[in-house]
Amino acid sequence: MVEVDVRTTSEDEHLSFLESRRSASFLQTPAWGRVKSEWVRESIGFFEGGEQVGAALVLYRRLPKLKRSLAYVPEGPVIDWAGDDLAAYLRPLAAHVKRQGAFGIRIGPPVVTRRWDTAAVKAGLADPDVRSLDDVPPTERDPVGARVVSQLRALGWQPQAVEGGFAAGQPRHVFQVPLRHRGDAERAAKTEAEVLAGMNQLWRRNIKKAAKSGVEVVASGGPTPITPDDLAAFHALYVHTAERDRFTPRPLSYFQTMIAALSAEDPDRIRLWNARHDGDLVASTLAIRVGGHAWYSYGASSTEKREVRGSNAVQWEMMRDALTAGADVYDLRGITDTLDSDDPHAGLIQFKVGTGGEVVEYAGEWDLPLNRPLYFAFQQYLKRR
C-alpha cells in the first residue's frame, strides 16, 4: 500500500503542480479560492516520499452558529484517479481536513463515467418515449470512472444529488467538443475545417450568416487586458439575459473579482469575447483555459438582432481560439440529463448538440461524514433552505 502524506502547501507549489499536468479544472486553481471569498481557502499537496503526487484547492464553509466547517474540493482533488488504491490518497485527505475542523468533506472526482455522441443524443431527443439520458444506451462507458465509483462506495463515501444548496454542486453532465482525434494514438489535433464539419447544418449556416451580416467578434484578456468598460457592457447584457431567461444574475463585483484573480494567476487564463453588429453588443461571453482544457463559462445575448446569430459567431471564435492554443477539448459546461422535448431545459442541450460534440457524464460529487451528528445537522439545514 502506497503511503501518501497530505499537508498544506504554498499557492506557488500548488500552481506548479497543476502546470505539470496536461489539464486540471479551473475550480482547482489557487486563484479560484480568491474568487470564492465567502469560503476559507487552503492549498494542499499529496506527497509520496519527497515527490508531490497530487494537489487540491480545499474550500471551507462554516456551518451557521458552529465553529466547524464543510470541506469542499470542487472537481478535485488533482490526483491519479486511475490507480487501484484511492484510499491511499483519500484517507489522509479526510484526516487532514478533520484536523482543520471539518465535520465532513465533499469531493468531485474529475473522472468520466459515460459518454453519448451527437447521434445518440439526437435520437433520444427525437424519441417521444425517451425522457432522460438514462433511457439512451451510452456510446462509451469509461472503466476508470466505473472503478472510481466502486472504490468510493467501498470506502464509505456517499453520492450527492446536484441540487445547488450549501456547496452549489457542480454539474454532473456537461457538453464537450473534442478538439483532438480520440481514437488516434497520437491524438492529433483537429483542424478548424474538421470541427466545423462536425457541426450540424443549422450551426454552420448561422456562423456563415453572422459573418455575412457583419458581426465582429473581439477578444480581450491575455495581451489585451479586459477593461472596466468591456466588463460593464458584458454585465449589462448578462443582466438583460437573466431577466429574459428567468435566472438570478451574479453581481458585477463577482465578475470583477473573478477576472482579477484568474488574470493575476495567468494572463491567458480568462478572456472576454464580445460580438457586435453595427456597434451594438449582441453577444458576450467569458472563456477560461487551464492547460489543454478550455471552457465556455458565462454567456449573454441580446433579445434584439437575434437574426444576426451573434451567439453562434462568438462560440465559433472561442472554439477557434482553443484550437490555436492547442487545447484538447472545448467545454460548454453543464446541462441537465433531460431529453424530454417538453422540458424547458431541453432547449439548452439542443443548442449545444448542434456543435457536434458529446454529452459527458462525470462521477458526480461525493460526501464523507467525519462527525456524523454534525453532518446530520448539516443535512437537515440544507433541507430547510
SEKETI-616520 format. One record per residue (C-alpha): residue number from 1; y, z, x. Coordinates in pm, 1 decimal, decimal comma. Example, Ala and Ser with C-alpha at 12.3 -4.5 7.8 and 13.67 -1.06 7.14 Angstrom:
BEGIN
PT resi    north       up     east
PT    1   -450,0    780,0   1230,0
PT    2   -106,0    714,0   1367,0
END
This chain:
BEGIN
PT resi    north       up     east
PT    1      0,0      0,0      0,0
PT    2    341,9   -100,0    133,4
PT    3    585,7    187,8    188,6
PT    4    937,5     98,6     81,7
PT    5   1241,6    320,4    124,7
PT    6   1532,3    286,6   -119,6
PT    7   1877,9    406,5    -18,1
PT    8   2247,0    344,3    -71,8
PT    9   2389,2     62,8    141,2
PT   10   2732,2    -78,5    205,0
PT   11   2856,5   -366,6     -7,3
PT   12   2862,6   -582,1    308,4
PT   13   2490,9   -514,1    369,0
PT   14   2420,9   -582,3      3,3
PT   15   2604,9   -915,4      9,1
PT   16   2449,2  -1014,7    341,6
PT   17   2101,1   -975,3    194,3
PT   18   2189,1  -1184,6   -112,6
PT   19   2325,4  -1457,2    114,0
PT   20   1990,4  -1467,9    294,5
PT   21   1823,2  -1572,0    -33,2
PT   22   1833,8  -1915,1   -193,7
PT   23   1997,6  -1760,3   -500,1
PT   24   2040,9  -1439,4   -696,6
PT   25   2205,6  -1356,6  -1027,6
PT   26   2582,8  -1313,5  -1012,1
PT   27   2520,4   -990,3  -1205,0
PT   28   2360,8   -855,9   -886,1
PT   29   2656,6   -923,2   -657,6
PT   30   2867,4   -629,3   -534,7
PT   31   3169,4   -794,1   -697,0
PT   32   3014,8   -765,7  -1042,2
PT   33   3027,4   -388,4  -1007,4
PT   34   3406,4   -416,2   -986,2
PT   35   3414,4   -628,8  -1299,6
PT   36   3220,4   -365,2  -1497,0
PT   37   3475,5    -95,0  -1421,3
PT   38   3359,3    127,5  -1709,0
PT   39   3035,9    184,4  -1513,8
PT   40   2989,7    362,2  -1179,9
PT   41   2854,1    109,8   -929,1
PT   42   2617,7    154,8   -635,4
PT   43   2474,6    -95,0   -386,0
PT   44   2122,9     -7,5   -277,9
PT   45   1877,2   -158,5    -32,6
PT   46   1498,4   -166,6    -14,4
PT   47   1367,2   -117,4    339,4
PT   48   1023,1   -163,7    486,8
PT   49   1038,7     -5,7    828,7
PT   50   1368,1   -126,0    971,7
PT   51   1370,2   -450,3    772,7
PT   52   1564,0   -491,5    449,4
PT   53   1336,2   -646,7    186,9
PT   54   1547,3   -610,2   -126,9
PT   55   1884,2   -523,4   -275,0
PT   56   2029,4   -422,9   -608,5
PT   57   2353,5   -350,7   -786,0
PT   58   2296,3    -38,6   -994,5
PT   59   2542,7     43,3  -1271,5
PT   60   2551,2    397,4  -1408,2
PT   61   2679,4    468,5  -1759,3
PT   62   2718,2    831,9  -1860,8
PT   63   2573,0    949,7  -2189,3
PT   64   2853,7   1095,6  -2406,5
PT   65   2909,9   1471,2  -2350,7
PT   66   2641,2   1490,8  -2080,4
PT   67   2656,6   1460,2  -1702,7
PT   68   2356,9   1231,0  -1697,7
PT   69   2351,4    851,9  -1689,6
PT   70   2154,2    543,2  -1770,5
PT   71   2094,9    341,0  -1453,3
PT   72   2116,9    -31,7  -1524,5
PT   73   2010,9   -313,6  -1290,5
PT   74   2114,0   -634,9  -1472,4
PT   75   1898,1   -937,1  -1384,5
PT   76   1755,0   -748,1  -1090,0
PT   77   1663,2   -594,2   -856,7
PT   78   1650,2   -871,8   -597,3
PT   79   1302,6   -819,5   -452,1
PT   80    980,6  -1017,2   -404,0
PT   81    865,1  -1024,9   -764,9
PT   82    570,2  -1248,7   -677,2
PT   83    395,6   -967,0   -490,9
PT   84     91,3   -779,1   -618,6
PT   85    237,6   -429,4   -568,6
PT   86    560,0   -392,0   -766,7
PT   87    505,1    -16,1   -773,5
PT   88    595,4     -8,9   -403,2
PT   89    948,0   -120,5   -499,7
PT   90    993,1     25,0   -846,4
PT   91    871,5    380,3   -788,5
PT   92   1116,5    455,1   -503,9
PT   93   1389,7    281,2   -707,1
PT   94   1323,4    514,0  -1001,8
PT   95   1313,3    816,8   -771,7
PT   96   1645,3    718,7   -614,7
PT   97   1837,5    680,9   -940,9
PT   98   1683,0   1003,8  -1073,8
PT   99   1831,3   1184,8   -772,7
PT  100   2162,9   1027,3   -868,7
PT  101   2143,1   1191,7  -1212,3
PT  102   1986,6    912,5  -1419,9
PT  103   1779,9   1007,6  -1725,6
PT  104   1642,3    653,9  -1749,0
PT  105   1656,1    316,9  -1578,0
PT  106   1679,7    -34,3  -1721,0
PT  107   1598,2   -343,7  -1516,8
PT  108   1599,2   -717,1  -1588,5
PT  109   1332,5   -885,4  -1375,3
PT  110   1462,5  -1234,4  -1284,2
PT  111   1122,7  -1394,2  -1339,3
PT  112   1034,9  -1676,1  -1577,8
PT  113    751,2  -1633,2  -1825,2
PT  114    763,0  -1960,5  -2025,3
PT  115    947,7  -2294,3  -2041,6
PT  116    995,4  -2552,7  -2316,7
PT  117   1115,2  -2900,2  -2221,1
PT  118   1356,0  -3107,9  -2427,6
PT  119   1080,8  -3291,2  -2617,1
PT  120    916,2  -2964,6  -2725,5
PT  121   1245,3  -2815,0  -2844,8
PT  122   1340,9  -3130,7  -3034,0
PT  123   1002,5  -3137,5  -3204,5
PT  124   1046,3  -2774,7  -3307,6
PT  125   1393,1  -2837,3  -3447,4
PT  126   1262,6  -3131,8  -3648,7
PT  127    965,2  -2941,5  -3794,6
PT  128   1056,3  -2751,3  -4116,4
PT  129    763,5  -2513,0  -4061,5
PT  130    894,7  -2400,9  -3722,3
PT  131   1126,1  -2100,8  -3720,9
PT  132   1136,4  -1991,2  -3357,0
PT  133   1028,5  -2082,8  -3006,5
PT  134    717,7  -1869,0  -3052,3
PT  135    598,5  -2126,6  -3307,0
PT  136    604,0  -2401,3  -3040,8
PT  137    349,7  -2418,8  -2755,7
PT  138    539,6  -2382,3  -2426,3
PT  139    543,6  -2670,8  -2182,1
PT  140    469,6  -2428,2  -1899,4
PT  141    353,4  -2068,6  -1860,1
PT  142    450,2  -1905,1  -1532,6
PT  143    170,1  -1696,9  -1374,8
PT  144    419,7  -1488,4  -1173,6
PT  145    603,2  -1389,1  -1490,5
PT  146    277,3  -1300,3  -1665,6
PT  147    170,9  -1086,5  -1370,3
PT  148    507,1   -905,8  -1360,5
PT  149    489,2   -823,0  -1732,0
PT  150    133,9   -692,0  -1690,0
PT  151    233,2   -473,0  -1394,0
PT  152    538,9   -332,1  -1571,5
PT  153    330,4   -228,4  -1871,6
PT  154     71,4    -65,7  -1644,8
PT  155    347,1    128,4  -1465,7
PT  156    483,3    271,3  -1791,9
PT  157    791,3     51,7  -1836,3
PT  158    893,8    -29,1  -2194,4
PT  159   1018,4   -374,8  -2304,9
PT  160   1357,6   -373,8  -2478,5
PT  161   1484,7   -592,5  -2759,4
PT  162   1812,3   -767,2  -2677,6
PT  163   2048,4   -625,2  -2937,6
PT  164   2367,2   -553,9  -2740,5
PT  165   2443,7   -184,4  -2760,0
PT  166   2472,3     57,8  -2472,2
PT  167   2374,9   -178,6  -2192,8
PT  168   2483,1   -502,9  -2363,5
PT  169   2147,9   -659,2  -2278,7
PT  170   2131,0   -993,7  -2103,3
PT  171   1980,4  -1294,5  -2283,4
PT  172   1605,1  -1339,3  -2258,2
PT  173   1624,1  -1710,1  -2338,2
PT  174   1860,1  -1943,0  -2154,8
PT  175   1907,2  -2316,9  -2135,4
PT  176   1899,7  -2477,6  -1791,6
PT  177   1935,4  -2825,0  -1646,9
PT  178   1715,3  -2863,0  -1334,6
PT  179   1908,1  -3036,0  -1054,1
PT  180   1602,8  -3084,2   -832,4
PT  181   1267,0  -3250,1   -894,6
PT  182   1034,2  -2954,6   -961,2
PT  183    710,5  -3148,1   -908,2
PT  184    832,1  -3288,4   -575,4
PT  185    701,2  -3092,2   -275,1
PT  186   1037,1  -3147,1   -104,1
PT  187   1222,9  -3052,8   -425,1
PT  188   1460,9  -3342,5   -366,0
PT  189   1799,0  -3325,0   -534,4
PT  190   1852,1  -3538,9   -841,6
PT  191   2125,8  -3798,6   -839,8
PT  192   2411,0  -3799,6  -1091,2
PT  193   2250,5  -4105,4  -1249,3
PT  194   1920,8  -3918,9  -1292,7
PT  195   2087,4  -3617,5  -1453,4
PT  196   2289,9  -3842,8  -1682,6
PT  197   1979,6  -4042,2  -1775,4
PT  198   1808,5  -3718,3  -1882,9
PT  199   2074,0  -3656,2  -2147,8
PT  200   2039,1  -3784,3  -2499,9
PT  201   2229,3  -4089,0  -2619,4
PT  202   2492,8  -3881,9  -2801,5
PT  203   2583,1  -3683,5  -2489,7
PT  204   2610,7  -3997,0  -2276,1
PT  205   2821,8  -4165,8  -2542,8
PT  206   3051,3  -3862,7  -2572,2
PT  207   3101,7  -3844,2  -2194,3
PT  208   3196,8  -4213,5  -2192,9
PT  209   3422,6  -4164,1  -2493,6
PT  210   3606,4  -3878,1  -2324,1
PT  211   3669,2  -4092,1  -2016,8
PT  212   3781,8  -4390,0  -2225,6
PT  213   4013,7  -4162,8  -2430,1
PT  214   4183,4  -4047,0  -2112,5
PT  215   4050,6  -3690,5  -2092,4
PT  216   4124,6  -3548,9  -1747,2
PT  217   3922,1  -3258,0  -1608,1
PT  218   4071,2  -3049,4  -1327,2
PT  219   3915,9  -2751,6  -1148,5
PT  220   4089,3  -2457,3   -985,8
PT  221   3929,4  -2197,7   -765,1
PT  222   3798,0  -2225,7   -411,7
PT  223   4064,1  -2401,6   -202,1
PT  224   4294,4  -2422,0   -505,8
PT  225   4344,0  -2067,6   -642,3
PT  226   4329,5  -2004,6  -1016,1
PT  227   4688,8  -1941,6  -1122,3
PT  228   4801,4  -1685,2  -1382,8
PT  229   4931,4  -1971,9  -1597,3
PT  230   4595,5  -2152,4  -1589,4
PT  231   4411,9  -1833,9  -1682,9
PT  232   4657,4  -1757,2  -1963,0
PT  233   4604,7  -2108,3  -2103,9
PT  234   4226,7  -2061,7  -2088,3
PT  235   4251,8  -1725,5  -2263,9
PT  236   4474,9  -1855,5  -2543,1
PT  237   4223,5  -2132,8  -2614,8
PT  238   3937,3  -1883,4  -2587,8
PT  239   4100,9  -1656,0  -2849,9
PT  240   4150,2  -1961,0  -3073,9
PT  241   3778,5  -2043,7  -3031,6
PT  242   3682,1  -1684,3  -3114,8
PT  243   3880,8  -1691,9  -3437,4
PT  244   3723,9  -2021,8  -3538,7
PT  245   3366,4  -1927,8  -3444,8
PT  246   3397,4  -1563,7  -3556,2
PT  247   3320,0  -1366,3  -3244,7
PT  248   3518,1  -1087,5  -3076,2
PT  249   3704,5  -1216,3  -2770,1
PT  250   3741,6  -1026,6  -2445,5
PT  251   4096,8   -934,1  -2342,5
PT  252   4288,5  -1129,1  -2079,7
PT  253   4263,9   -830,0  -1844,5
PT  254   3884,9   -867,4  -1832,5
PT  255   3910,5  -1222,0  -1700,5
PT  256   4186,0  -1124,9  -1456,9
PT  257   3955,9   -859,5  -1312,0
PT  258   3656,8  -1094,5  -1311,5
PT  259   3836,0  -1372,6  -1125,6
PT  260   4000,0  -1136,7   -875,5
PT  261   3669,8   -959,9   -794,3
PT  262   3448,9  -1268,6   -765,7
PT  263   3707,9  -1474,0   -575,4
PT  264   3764,6  -1193,4   -325,5
PT  265   3391,6  -1178,1   -252,1
PT  266   3361,0  -1555,4   -207,2
PT  267   3639,5  -1810,1   -274,9
PT  268   3379,4  -2054,6   -410,0
PT  269   3214,5  -1801,7   -642,7
PT  270   3412,2  -1881,0   -959,2
PT  271   3608,6  -2181,0  -1085,6
PT  272   3819,0  -2254,5  -1391,5
PT  273   3784,4  -2601,6  -1542,7
PT  274   4048,1  -2747,6  -1774,3
PT  275   4008,2  -3066,8  -1978,3
PT  276   4337,4  -3214,1  -2102,3
PT  277   4423,4  -3509,1  -2321,4
PT  278   4782,8  -3634,3  -2309,1
PT  279   4881,2  -3295,0  -2169,0
PT  280   4703,8  -3094,7  -2441,4
PT  281   4432,2  -2849,5  -2333,7
PT  282   4122,6  -2949,5  -2532,1
PT  283   3852,2  -2756,2  -2346,0
PT  284   3843,4  -2488,0  -2078,7
PT  285   3552,6  -2316,0  -1904,6
PT  286   3463,3  -2069,4  -1631,8
PT  287   3178,5  -2152,5  -1392,8
PT  288   3007,8  -1925,2  -1138,6
PT  289   2777,9  -2010,8   -848,6
PT  290   2564,9  -1795,0   -618,8
PT  291   2368,7  -1997,1   -364,3
PT  292   2158,1  -2254,6   -545,2
PT  293   2225,0  -2128,8   -897,9
PT  294   2528,8  -2248,3  -1095,5
PT  295   2626,1  -2101,4  -1433,8
PT  296   2849,0  -2202,2  -1720,6
PT  297   2990,7  -1858,9  -1801,0
PT  298   3263,4  -1877,3  -2068,9
PT  299   3398,0  -2169,8  -2266,4
PT  300   3669,8  -2257,6  -2514,2
PT  301   3762,6  -2568,3  -2709,8
PT  302   4041,0  -2675,1  -2941,2
PT  303   3985,2  -2747,6  -3309,2
PT  304   4229,1  -3037,3  -3281,4
PT  305   4136,3  -3353,4  -3091,8
PT  306   3765,6  -3278,0  -3104,4
PT  307   3711,6  -3652,8  -3129,1
PT  308   3806,8  -3697,7  -2761,1
PT  309   3498,8  -3490,0  -2662,4
PT  310   3662,3  -3258,9  -2411,5
PT  311   3368,2  -3015,2  -2421,2
PT  312   3121,9  -3283,3  -2310,6
PT  313   3360,2  -3403,2  -2041,2
PT  314   3411,0  -3058,0  -1888,1
PT  315   3037,5  -2980,2  -1891,6
PT  316   2960,3  -3305,1  -1713,6
PT  317   3219,8  -3235,5  -1444,3
PT  318   3072,9  -2887,5  -1388,6
PT  319   2725,5  -3040,5  -1352,4
PT  320   2857,1  -3294,4  -1103,3
PT  321   3023,7  -3016,5   -905,2
PT  322   2698,2  -2817,0   -899,9
PT  323   2515,3  -3124,2   -770,6
PT  324   2774,9  -3173,0   -496,9
PT  325   2736,2  -2806,7   -396,7
PT  326   2359,7  -2857,5   -358,9
PT  327   2264,0  -2630,4   -649,3
PT  328   1906,2  -2622,1   -776,7
PT  329   1991,2  -2553,9  -1140,2
PT  330   2282,1  -2570,5  -1383,0
PT  331   2251,3  -2279,3  -1623,5
PT  332   2415,4  -2292,4  -1967,2
PT  333   2321,9  -1926,7  -2022,4
PT  334   2198,7  -1764,1  -2338,4
PT  335   2053,0  -1898,7  -2660,1
PT  336   1861,8  -1723,8  -2937,1
PT  337   1497,0  -1808,5  -2996,6
PT  338   1565,8  -1968,9  -3335,4
PT  339   1464,0  -2326,0  -3411,9
PT  340   1543,6  -2290,9  -3782,4
PT  341   1795,4  -2562,2  -3867,2
PT  342   1945,6  -2336,1  -4136,3
PT  343   2020,7  -2061,2  -3884,6
PT  344   2386,6  -2065,6  -3770,7
PT  345   2270,0  -2021,4  -3409,8
PT  346   2072,7  -2347,2  -3422,1
PT  347   2386,0  -2549,8  -3351,7
PT  348   2416,3  -2392,6  -3007,3
PT  349   2071,2  -2498,1  -2895,6
PT  350   2120,6  -2843,1  -3049,0
PT  351   2435,3  -2886,4  -2836,8
PT  352   2263,2  -2767,6  -2519,6
PT  353   1938,6  -2959,1  -2571,4
PT  354   2139,6  -3278,6  -2552,8
PT  355   2184,7  -3220,5  -2180,2
PT  356   1816,0  -3297,9  -2127,8
PT  357   1735,9  -2956,6  -1980,8
PT  358   1485,4  -2693,7  -2082,5
PT  359   1462,3  -2356,5  -2251,3
PT  360   1366,1  -2088,7  -2001,0
PT  361   1228,6  -1752,5  -2111,4
PT  362   1265,6  -1456,9  -1875,3
PT  363   1063,0  -1136,7  -1875,8
PT  364   1346,0   -955,5  -2054,8
PT  365   1479,8   -606,2  -1995,6
PT  366   1256,3   -303,2  -1939,9
PT  367   1323,6     72,1  -1951,3
PT  368   1157,4    359,1  -1771,3
PT  369   1238,7    707,0  -1910,5
PT  370   1299,8    958,0  -1629,3
PT  371   1386,1   1252,1  -1855,5
PT  372   1212,7   1198,9  -2189,2
PT  373   1422,0   1439,0  -2404,9
PT  374   1747,6   1285,8  -2280,7
PT  375   1608,1    934,7  -2306,0
PT  376   1508,2   1004,5  -2667,6
PT  377   1861,5   1134,2  -2736,4
PT  378   1995,1    813,3  -2584,8
PT  379   1775,6    602,8  -2815,9
PT  380   1899,3    798,1  -3118,1
PT  381   2258,0    749,0  -3001,4
PT  382   2200,8    372,4  -2991,3
PT  383   2065,6    371,9  -3345,3
PT  384   2379,0    543,4  -3474,9
PT  385   2617,7    299,6  -3307,5
END
